[in-house]
Amino acid sequence: MSPLVSPMEVVKPPQQIQSPEERGAKLMFLAFRHSQGKPKLEDEFTTQAVACHPEWTPDTFDAELSREILGGIVHRLFDKGKHAPTGLEKSEIDLQISSLHGGVMGQIISRAANNETTRWDVEVERTAHQVVQQDSEYVIERGGRPRVGAGRMRSFICHYGLLGNTTGAWEFDGLYMAMRKYVLESMENEETYMPWIRDVRALARIHAAEYPDTKEELLSMIPYELEGRNLFDWDLEDRPSRPCRGGQPRTHRRVFSLVGPFAAEGLEEQGATINKIAA
């Protein structure tokens, strides 16, 4: 059975001076941001948000006000070219806002209508796989996110999961903590040979190259050997991972063209023999 994260396990900070609508709007925006453009992943984050707030009901949560607040947040950031491709029409942005807000309100209404007293759980395994998939699409396949400013090459699973940086919301920090545990455990068993874990190792190298201050901590989490097999050498074999959007198989050799000489430097420190990187 896939591991689950329950909001009951999330440590809530001292009471915050924020209305339910302000909190809800912030979590909706963060869910959109951390979905990285994947609707199913957005659903996982909004489910976590609603699950952490059983006090939200159709009677206590002003839907119109929360949508107005959410719209203000999104438009301000989109106008600056952050968190989304630039050049979107206002109508397109409004459509995304309506979809996001409607999904959250649907969960709140459904919970109330069914008199559900238990909190919903989010499937950690599925969520982690989707975060890694979206990271890989932008960082490895596209060579960066379509945004202005810092963070184009940031891996969410590395930055918020493995390194434990805050998302700005305790509700989502708990979800990333659960994903971190699942990823680290998967690296220590037979799961380490799966394409998604190969992607995690690749993302860690790229992230550490882009943000050198994370290098020592991040690479220290990545095991380089299992059952006598050098995992970094194994990753270098020119075998395809999952297909990319263009339909052609993607190999991890592209990873090393992105990180350059740093890859050899960073991995030799862990005893890996990776002379083939420069080949």
Solvent accessible surface area in square Angstrom, and as a share of the most:
residue,aa,sasa,rsa
1,M,231,1.03
2,S,29,0.19
3,P,59,0.37
4,L,89,0.44
5,V,4,0.03
6,S,20,0.13
7,P,5,0.03
8,M,136,0.61
9,E,124,0.56
10,V,19,0.11
11,V,129,0.74
12,K,121,0.51
13,P,47,0.30
14,P,119,0.75
15,Q,171,0.76
16,Q,77,0.34
17,I,182,0.92
18,Q,74,0.33
19,S,40,0.26
20,P,51,0.32
21,E,15,0.07
22,E,74,0.33
23,R,15,0.05
24,G,0,0.00
25,A,0,0.00
26,K,63,0.27
27,L,1,0.01
28,M,3,0.01
29,F,13,0.06
30,L,16,0.08
31,A,0,0.00
32,F,30,0.13
33,R,34,0.13
34,H,0,0.00
35,S,1,0.01
36,Q,13,0.06
37,G,57,0.55
38,K,45,0.19
39,P,98,0.62
40,K,144,0.61
41,L,0,0.00
42,E,28,0.13
43,D,81,0.42
44,E,15,0.07
45,F,0,0.00
46,T,5,0.03
47,T,27,0.16
48,Q,0,0.00
49,A,4,0.03
50,V,0,0.00
51,A,0,0.00
52,C,6,0.04
53,H,11,0.05
54,P,57,0.36
55,E,93,0.42
56,W,5,0.02
57,T,44,0.25
58,P,60,0.38
59,D,139,0.72
60,T,79,0.46
61,F,5,0.02
62,D,69,0.36
63,A,37,0.29
64,E,141,0.63
65,L,75,0.37
66,S,0,0.00
67,R,84,0.31
68,E,121,0.54
69,I,46,0.23
70,L,0,0.00
71,G,10,0.10
72,G,27,0.26
73,I,34,0.17
74,V,6,0.03
75,H,43,0.19
76,R,149,0.54
77,L,38,0.19
78,F,21,0.09
79,D,116,0.60
80,K,132,0.56
81,G,4,0.04
82,K,81,0.34
83,H,44,0.20
84,A,10,0.08
85,P,71,0.45
86,T,84,0.49
87,G,77,0.74
88,L,51,0.26
89,E,112,0.50
90,K,134,0.57
91,S,81,0.52
92,E,77,0.35
93,I,9,0.05
94,D,40,0.21
95,L,129,0.64
96,Q,68,0.30
97,I,3,0.01
98,S,48,0.31
99,S,76,0.49
100,L,8,0.04
101,H,15,0.07
102,G,41,0.39
103,G,40,0.38
104,V,3,0.02
105,M,18,0.08
106,G,35,0.34
107,Q,31,0.14
108,I,0,0.00
109,I,90,0.46
110,S,45,0.29
111,R,16,0.06
112,A,41,0.32
113,A,77,0.60
114,N,93,0.48
115,N,125,0.64
116,E,63,0.28
117,T,129,0.75
118,T,102,0.59
119,R,87,0.32
120,W,62,0.22
121,D,64,0.33
122,V,2,0.01
123,E,42,0.19
124,V,2,0.01
125,E,53,0.24
126,R,115,0.42
127,T,0,0.00
128,A,0,0.00
129,H,57,0.26
130,Q,16,0.07
131,V,0,0.00
132,V,1,0.01
133,Q,64,0.28
134,Q,13,0.06
135,D,0,0.00
136,S,0,0.00
137,E,14,0.06
138,Y,29,0.11
139,V,1,0.00
140,I,0,0.00
141,E,35,0.16
142,R,114,0.41
143,G,21,0.20
144,G,5,0.05
145,R,15,0.05
146,P,62,0.39
147,R,41,0.15
148,V,92,0.53
149,G,51,0.49
150,A,86,0.67
151,G,6,0.06
152,R,103,0.38
153,M,23,0.10
154,R,52,0.19
155,S,0,0.00
156,F,7,0.03
157,I,0,0.00
158,C,0,0.00
159,H,35,0.16
160,Y,12,0.05
161,G,1,0.01
162,L,1,0.01
163,L,27,0.13
164,G,54,0.51
165,N,58,0.30
166,T,92,0.53
167,T,14,0.08
168,G,39,0.37
169,A,2,0.01
170,W,27,0.10
171,E,0,0.00
172,F,0,0.00
173,D,38,0.19
174,G,9,0.08
175,L,0,0.00
176,Y,2,0.01
177,M,133,0.60
178,A,24,0.18
179,M,0,0.00
180,R,85,0.31
181,K,128,0.54
182,Y,28,0.11
183,V,0,0.00
184,L,41,0.20
185,E,89,0.40
186,S,5,0.03
187,M,2,0.01
188,E,111,0.50
189,N,61,0.31
190,E,133,0.60
191,E,48,0.22
192,T,0,0.00
193,Y,56,0.21
194,M,93,0.41
195,P,62,0.39
196,W,29,0.10
197,I,0,0.00
198,R,6,0.02
199,D,3,0.02
200,V,0,0.00
201,R,1,0.00
202,A,1,0.01
203,L,0,0.00
204,A,0,0.00
205,R,3,0.01
206,I,4,0.02
207,H,1,0.01
208,A,0,0.00
209,A,33,0.25
210,E,87,0.39
211,Y,48,0.18
212,P,94,0.59
213,D,132,0.68
214,T,20,0.12
215,K,35,0.15
216,E,148,0.66
217,E,96,0.43
218,L,0,0.00
219,L,8,0.04
220,S,86,0.55
221,M,34,0.15
222,I,4,0.02
223,P,25,0.16
224,Y,77,0.29
225,E,97,0.43
226,L,31,0.15
227,E,158,0.71
228,G,67,0.65
229,R,112,0.41
230,N,32,0.16
231,L,0,0.00
232,F,1,0.00
233,D,31,0.16
234,W,22,0.08
235,D,2,0.01
236,L,2,0.01
237,E,73,0.33
238,D,97,0.50
239,R,85,0.31
240,P,79,0.49
241,S,16,0.10
242,R,59,0.22
243,P,90,0.57
244,C,37,0.22
245,R,179,0.65
246,G,67,0.64
247,G,51,0.49
248,Q,127,0.56
249,P,82,0.52
250,R,13,0.05
251,T,39,0.22
252,H,3,0.01
253,R,92,0.34
254,R,90,0.33
255,V,0,0.00
256,F,10,0.04
257,S,86,0.55
258,L,60,0.30
259,V,12,0.07
260,G,24,0.23
261,P,121,0.76
262,F,35,0.15
263,A,1,0.00
264,A,31,0.24
265,E,96,0.43
266,G,1,0.01
267,L,1,0.00
268,E,95,0.43
269,E,122,0.55
270,Q,36,0.16
271,G,51,0.49
272,A,4,0.03
273,T,89,0.52
274,I,2,0.01
275,N,129,0.66
276,K,101,0.43
277,I,21,0.10
278,A,100,0.78
279,A,107,0.83
